[in-house]
Amino acid sequence: MPTTSAAGTTVEYTVAGSGPGIALVAGTGLPAQGNFGHLVDAFAGSTVVLPDYAGSGQTTAPDDGPLTLDLLAEQIAAAARDAVDGPVDLVGYSLGAMVAATVAAHHPDLVRRLVLVAGWTGPDDARHKLAVDLWLRLERTDHDLFNRFLQLNCLSAPFLSGLGDEGMAGLIAGAPPITPGMRRHMELDLVADVRELLSKISAPTLVVGLTRDQVIPVERARQVHEAIPGSAYAEIDTGHLVMFEQPGLFVETVRGFLR
């Protein structure tokens, strides 16, 4: 896979297709291919860039210290510039929405249009801190227990109930392993803050809330919309993992705005 460099790190990304650029920025733990790889064909007619920030894929970090939104944003910006000649449409999901918002605020020339899905504004929510701290404690204590709790949190009740016993067993068995990078992402989830940046975003922006989301409740996405002047807003009836639970609606919502 192609690589580039940013802030003394090596940034890995994949690219497919041709046409106007669209970069898809993943959430906590998974590489961009893991979040969006199954949707690349749905964005036909675009140059689709799947960049990995530090803690995912083979992208490196400068040291073992805490990750920052500024570092991850510089890595995403470097990959987008390396893969595409000119500005890109930037789609960020969950922690990736925080990173994408940072890119848009710091590099307005790079971002043609911006979509922020299941993002939040900052670390000022007690429930959010409780949830992420619980994730970290569960993962340190019992990985299988953590994995089961994660599926319960990240997918909606109707979706999980519809899987049946066999489907549920397959979901649990197929969950990705925890990596040191995912732990560092969760630690960043606790402190990530874009409250001072959102008002500086000038790109046309769509904020998407997920109505059944137990990880980032829809009210937090609405706060992001309210903080970005002139932003549009949409909601999808799904749990946190919208790309797997409602992939068609996710693509339709994003492409509808980008058109």
Secondary structure as GFF3:
##gff-version 3
##sequence-region A 1 259
A	DSSP	beta_strand	3	6	.	.	.	ID=ss1
A	DSSP	beta_strand	9	16	.	.	.	ID=ss2
A	DSSP	beta_strand	21	25	.	.	.	ID=ss3
A	DSSP	alpha_helix	32	36	.	.	.	ID=ss4
A	DSSP	three_ten_helix	37	43	.	.	.	ID=ss5
A	DSSP	beta_strand	47	51	.	.	.	ID=ss6
A	DSSP	alpha_helix	69	83	.	.	.	ID=ss7
A	DSSP	beta_strand	88	93	.	.	.	ID=ss8
A	DSSP	alpha_helix	95	106	.	.	.	ID=ss9
A	DSSP	beta_strand	111	117	.	.	.	ID=ss10
A	DSSP	alpha_helix	126	141	.	.	.	ID=ss11
A	DSSP	alpha_helix	143	154	.	.	.	ID=ss12
A	DSSP	alpha_helix	157	173	.	.	.	ID=ss13
A	DSSP	alpha_helix	180	191	.	.	.	ID=ss14
A	DSSP	three_ten_helix	198	200	.	.	.	ID=ss15
A	DSSP	beta_strand	205	210	.	.	.	ID=ss16
A	DSSP	alpha_helix	218	227	.	.	.	ID=ss17
A	DSSP	beta_strand	232	236	.	.	.	ID=ss18
A	DSSP	alpha_helix	242	245	.	.	.	ID=ss19
A	DSSP	alpha_helix	247	258	.	.	.	ID=ss20
###
